[in-house]
Amino acid sequence: MKRKRILLLSVVVLLLVSLIMVISVMAADGDTTTQPKSVKVGGVE
């Protein structure tokens, strides 16, 4: 039971990491700067 739970947790973490990477790439839109996503989306605010 515990092993299954750990496996499920690791899969969820992997999915979250890949999703965050895809979102950051989309937010960068070809920009190679290390700016946070919130700054690019929020603009001056």
Secondary structure, 3 states (H helix, E strand, C coil): CHHHHHHHHHHHHHHHHHHHHHHHHHHHCCCCCCCCHHHHHHCCC
